[in-house]
Amino acid sequence: MRNQPALTTSSGRSWLIVGGIATVLITGTMVALWWRLGSTAALVGAIVTVVLFGAMVVVRFTVEHRRRRLGLLAVIFLAQVLFALVVVLMIALFPPIPAA
C-alpha cells in the first residue's frame, strides 16, 4: 500500500492537474448552489475549495522532500473532495430557508 508510484516517484504535477480539475468542478457546483438556493454554505464551500487548491500549489513548490510533498498533496486533495461532499450533503439535507 505504501509503495505506490504516485506517492514515491511523481513530481506532483499530476496532483496539481487533478486538483485543478476538481477545483473547477467543485467550485462551479458550489457557485451554482449558491446562485440557485442562496446557500451561504455553498459560497463558503467554493472559497475553501479554492484555498485548498492554493495550498496544493504552495506545497508543490515549497516542500523539498518528494515523498512528504506527494503525501501532503494527496491529503489536501482528499480533504478538498471530502469537504465538498460534506457541504453538498449538508445543503441537500438542510436546505436554506428562503427569506420572506
N, C-alpha and C positions, 0 to 999 in steps of 0.2 A: 504494500500500500504506500509506503513512503518512498519507494524507488520509481517515481513517476517522471517521465521525461519533461512534462510540463512544469514540474517543480524542481528540476535539477539542471536542465541544460538550456532552457529558453532565456532570451534576453529580457523578456517582459513585454515585448511589442504585441504579442498575441493577446495578452491580458488586457492591454490598453484598447486594442481593436474591439474585442468582445465587450469590454466595459463601455466603450463609446457607443456601440450599437445598442446595448442595453439601456444606457443613459438616455439616448434619443427616444427609444420606445417607451420607457417608463415615464420620462418627463412629458412626452406627448399625451400619454394616458392620463397622467395626473392633471395636466392643464385642461384637458377635455372634461374631466370630472369636476374640476373647479369651475370651469366656464358654465357647464350644464347644470350642476347641482348647487353651485355656490359653496362648496365644501372647503373650509379653511384647512382641514387636514390634508386635502389633496394638494393645495398650494404648498404647505409645509413639506409634504412628501416630495414634490418636484424640487424644491430648494435643497433638501437633504440629499436627494439623488445626485444633483449636480455637485454638491460639496464633496460627496463621497468619491465621485469620479475625479474631482480635483485632487483629492487625497491620493488616488491611484497614480495620477501623473507625478505628484511630488515624490511619492515612494519610488516610482520607476527611475527617476533621475537623481535621487539623493542617496538611496541605500546602496552601498557598495557590494556587500556580501550577496552573491547571487541567490543562494538558497533562501536566505532570510527575505530578500526582496520579492522573490516569487511566492513565497508563503504569505507574505503580507498582502500582495496583490490578490491572491486567491481569497484571503479572508475578507478583504474590503469588498471584492466583487460579491461574495456570498452575502455579506451584510447589506449591500445595496439591494440585491434582489429580494432578500427576506424582509427588509424594511418596507419595500414597495408592496409586497404581498400582504403584509400586516395592515398597511394603510388602506389598500383596496378592500380587504375583508372588513376592516373597521367601518368603512364608508358603506359597504353593502349591508352590514348587519345593523348599523346605526346611522341611517341616512340623515342628512341635515334637515332641520325643520325650517320650512320657508318663512321668511319674515312676513308679518301681516300687513 
